[in-house]
Amino acid sequence: MEQDIHNMSDHDLLVTMHEQVKNIRADIKELKEGTSEKLSDHEIRIRRLETWGAILVGVSYALQFYFNFIK
C-alpha cells in the first residue's frame, strides 16, 4: 500500500505521515509503560536485597560477639 512519495499529493502525504506518527507515538507510550513496570520490579528487588543484607550483617555481628566474648 506504500506509494512513491514523489507521486503523492500533498494531502495524501500528510495523511500518511500523520498515521505513521500516530503509530510511533503509540509504540513510545507502550515502551514507557513497560519500562516503568520493570523499574518498579527492580526497586522491589533492591529493597529486598538491602533488607536481607542488613539482617545478615546484624547476625554476623551477633555471632562474632558470641564467639569472641561469650565462649
Secondary structure as the mmCIF struct_conf table of DSSP 4:
data_model
#
loop_
_struct_conf.conf_type_id
_struct_conf.id
_struct_conf.beg_label_comp_id
_struct_conf.beg_label_asym_id
_struct_conf.beg_label_seq_id
_struct_conf.end_label_comp_id
_struct_conf.end_label_asym_id
_struct_conf.end_label_seq_id
HELX_RH_3T_P HELX_RH_3T_P1 ILE A 5 ASN A 7
BEND BEND1 MET A 8 MET A 8
HELX_RH_AL_P HELX_RH_AL_P1 ASP A 10 PHE A 65
HELX_RH_PI_P HELX_RH_PI_P1 TYR A 66 ILE A 70
#
